[in-house]
């Protein structure tokens, strides 16, 4: 096994511990239902985050590609809101 990988996992565990400690110290709470750990990718506010970087969520891309032609200012605002 690569010792660099073990070091990475240890450093990651230390980072998670530090974050949890700071959240607890500040009185913040975490939803166990929403918490995602040790996943290759997660969706955060419509962005798919992975080791390759951030990309829009697949559902969002589908909506943008299938959006009907814009005719009013209200429709333009709705489209821009979706695009973020």
TABELQUI-V395033 format. One record per residue. RES is the residue in one small letter. PHI is phi in whole degrees, 0 to 359 (none if undefined). Layout:
RES:PHI ; RES:PHI
This chain:
x:none ; x:288 ; x:296 ; x:295 ; x:292 ; x:300 ; x:297 ; x:299 ; x:296 ; x:298 ; x:298 ; x:296 ; x:299 ; x:295 ; x:297 ; x:298 ; x:299 ; x:298 ; x:296 ; x:298 ; x:297 ; x:296 ; x:297 ; x:296 ; x:294 ; x:275 ; x:88 ; x:286 ; x:238 ; x:234 ; x:278 ; x:297 ; x:293 ; x:266 ; x:290 ; x:234 ; x:232 ; x:57 ; x:245 ; x:290 ; x:205 ; x:224 ; x:259 ; x:231 ; x:49 ; x:78 ; x:248 ; x:271 ; x:253 ; x:214 ; x:294 ; x:281 ; x:126 ; x:252 ; x:220 ; x:298 ; x:299 ; x:303 ; x:297 ; x:293 ; x:299 ; x:301 ; x:296 ; x:296 ; x:294 ; x:260 ; x:293 ; x:290 ; x:303 ; x:274 ; x:238 ; x:233 ; x:298 ; x:299 ; x:294 ; x:297 ; x:298 ; x:298 ; x:295 ; x:296 ; x:297 ; x:294 ; x:291 ; x:71
